[in-house]
Amino acid sequence: MNKKKDPNIAPGMDDQEELNASATDKEVADGEYTSVTTLSYDEVDPS
């Protein structure tokens, strides 16, 4: 039985601050980073 779980964040973690932090040079050298792309939908009211 393999259930797919949604990603989650550890309790107490400031998600905006932590998720927007850049990887250190050591993390990049060790391959311990994730590339993040932000998609923003800006809807303009046609009226």
C-alpha positions as CSV (number, residue, x, y, z in Angstrom):
1,M,0.0,0.0,0.0
2,N,1.8,3.2,-1.2
3,K,-0.1,6.4,-0.5
4,K,1.1,9.6,-2.0
5,K,1.6,12.3,0.7
6,D,1.5,16.0,0.1
7,P,4.7,17.9,0.8
8,N,4.8,19.6,4.2
9,I,6.9,21.9,6.3
10,A,8.2,21.2,9.8
11,P,6.2,22.9,12.6
12,G,7.7,26.2,13.6
13,M,9.4,26.8,10.3
14,D,8.9,30.3,8.9
15,D,8.0,29.0,5.4
16,Q,8.4,32.3,3.5
17,E,11.8,33.2,5.0
18,E,13.1,29.6,4.8
19,L,11.8,28.8,1.4
20,N,13.1,32.1,-0.1
21,A,16.6,31.7,1.3
22,S,19.4,31.2,-1.2
23,A,21.6,28.2,-1.0
24,T,25.1,28.7,0.5
25,D,28.2,28.0,-1.7
26,K,28.8,24.8,0.3
27,E,25.2,23.6,-0.3
28,V,25.6,24.3,-4.0
29,A,29.0,22.5,-4.1
30,D,27.5,19.5,-2.3
31,G,24.4,19.5,-4.5
32,E,22.2,20.2,-1.5
33,Y,19.8,22.7,-3.1
34,T,16.6,22.8,-5.1
35,S,15.9,25.1,-8.0
36,V,12.7,27.0,-7.4
37,T,10.5,28.8,-10.0
38,T,7.8,31.1,-8.9
39,L,4.7,31.6,-11.0
40,S,2.6,34.6,-10.4
41,Y,-0.7,35.2,-12.1
42,D,-1.5,38.9,-12.3
43,E,-5.2,39.3,-13.4
44,V,-6.2,42.7,-14.6
45,D,-9.9,43.7,-14.2
46,P,-11.1,44.4,-17.8
47,S,-13.6,47.1,-16.7
